[in-house]
């Protein structure tokens, strides 16, 4: 019996000479703004995707021009922390080397640039390097940006958790020198062989996402990650983590063998053993993961297909350490603390709401200029959140007034923000994302206006509801963990999902398929009316929709999500 044919990407990785491919040659070819099909897959490992402006695609085709190709580059910023000096460099790059003239904060606590012409890619990456930033492994079949709760209150515990996130990110970087050779002009050493102790020659079967959370906050949506570490503290000191594994948001419309999933709890581990367990989980996924069908290649499917017990036993075998029983923790709010918050270090932290993470100057709201001016005087750090917001962190009391003044002047502070808008996020979608089937970022603010109006109508405006929208089912804005999830199906049409828990510990389930705005709002109007009249004390909207039977609770995603 012949061996199964591997997914195309597996052969690309095998033949890539450790992620080099023909990227360098493609970069030097200026007769086209694109890379070859194979290199388009490999450049993801270097942190960027090839895109084109879909709004202009038909027009350019009629003019017999190739699509208006450009690139989206995502940086690697463990825990979302950068210095004001770094931010000034990030800002300058966006203004000089991109056509979008904007910066977008992502749902993984980093930033990305849109609209980078191919001719500017190398200059941009070298500019990031001079700022001690990079885009290595920000995309591709590797461990991506490691998230960490930016908690500005429990500052000491956050610093300890952040150190773990940074160590994980640095330790799990690919060893290949392809990035340095192609983008930073490092000379290739011909007499040395690349050694990838964690990844191997073909890296992972698919992308891998990791997060560190500090309870009770769950802003990093820890259970939606392939691997999560939930901090356990005693007397204000970090002593270890509950390890969770097997989460992931992506699915494919109409294919029931694909589904989102939340991570399983595996048990408690000591802080000193975090790297061992991370390596073990990743190497099991490397060796056991599906390399035939990429739609079934994430860690969540590996655990489902091989079984929880077998996976746990293999991780313990590879570490030589048994999991201890998981520690009790409280998983709470997924939102950010807006406005000023005082930390235990007597420093102040200002969280700014950035709608859909888009930092751009527009009439009346000069957000990019405002952050630039703040960066020029700020003595602490900037912290990007997984809700696509920005924290001006570690501000001395005597500097508060000046920073707040700049934030208000430039439209970064001062607007009345509804509880629901503050808990809601959207992906980029059209016009740049090649996978988008419907709008998200451009449409989302107006959609939330409708939600706010309905909540006002029914007297439930003070109740935060987690609403998320994506242009496709790949799940970049984690829509399947939202109390109200909208997932694009076609232009102007979405699948409506309901029933996730407010805290992010239960998935939602599809309630209505392929419906337009009017039907979505009519459905929510009726449900909000019932919620206002029938809810129990303290009951969140997601829990209410499950209790009254609008949707069934998703307990086992493999059986319940489509069932």
Secondary structure, 3 states (H helix, E strand, C coil): CCCCCCCHHHHHHHCCCCCCCCHHHHHHCCCCCCCCHHHHHHHHHHCEEEEECCCCHHHHHHCCCCCCEEEEEECECHHHEEEHHHHHHHHHHHHHHCCCCCEEECCCCCEEEEEECHHHHHHHHHHHHHCCCECCCCCCCCECCCEECCCCCCHHHHHHHHHHHHHHHHHCCCCCCHHHHHHCCCCCCCCCCCCCCCCCCCCCCCCECEEEECCECCCCCHHHCCEEEEEEEECCEEEEEEEEECCECCCCCCCCCCCCECCEEEEEEEHHHHHHHHHHHHHHHHHHCCCCCHHHCCHHHHHHHHCHHHHHHHHHHHHCCCCECCCCCCECCCCCCCEEEECCCCCEEEEECCHHHEECEECCEEHHHHHHHHHHHCCCEEEECCCCCEEEEEECHHHHHHHHHHHHHCCCCCCCCCCCHHHCEECCCCCCCCCCCCCCHHHHHHHHHHHHHHHHHCCCCCCCCCEEEECCCCCCCCHHHCCEEEEEEECCEEEEEECCCCCCCCCCEEEEEEECHHHHHHHHHHHHHHHHHHCCCCCCHHHHHHHCCCCCCCCCHHHHCCC
